[in-house]
Amino acid sequence: MQLHELIGYLAACLTTCSFVPQALHTFRTRDVSGISLGMYSVFTVGVALWLAYGLALAAWPIVVANAITLALAGTILGMKLVYSARRPD
């Protein structure tokens, strides 16, 4: 493995792992009140585009990290949409 690949895998691991505590908290508590719908929508689309970019380049650190992050962010975005709709005004 070359140095630039190692850097890519390390960066992918760190950024993806940093997202996991928020995801776990949201899954456990189902508390989406502090989550911005606009921010998560834009973030999720951005992650999907990074995934597409990684696939186009066959850059596996980008693909793996963004596939995992997209699954987590998409799930949280879905929870935000579902649980916000259920809240009484």
Secondary structure as the mmCIF struct_conf table of DSSP 4:
data_model
#
loop_
_struct_conf.conf_type_id
_struct_conf.id
_struct_conf.beg_label_comp_id
_struct_conf.beg_label_asym_id
_struct_conf.beg_label_seq_id
_struct_conf.end_label_comp_id
_struct_conf.end_label_asym_id
_struct_conf.end_label_seq_id
HELX_RH_AL_P HELX_RH_AL_P1 LEU A 3 THR A 29
TURN_TY1_P TURN_TY1_P1 SER A 33 GLY A 34
BEND BEND1 ILE A 35 ILE A 35
HELX_RH_AL_P HELX_RH_AL_P2 LEU A 37 LEU A 57
TURN_TY1_P TURN_TY1_P2 ALA A 58 ALA A 58
HELX_RH_AL_P HELX_RH_AL_P3 TRP A 60 ARG A 86
BEND BEND2 ARG A 87 ARG A 87
#
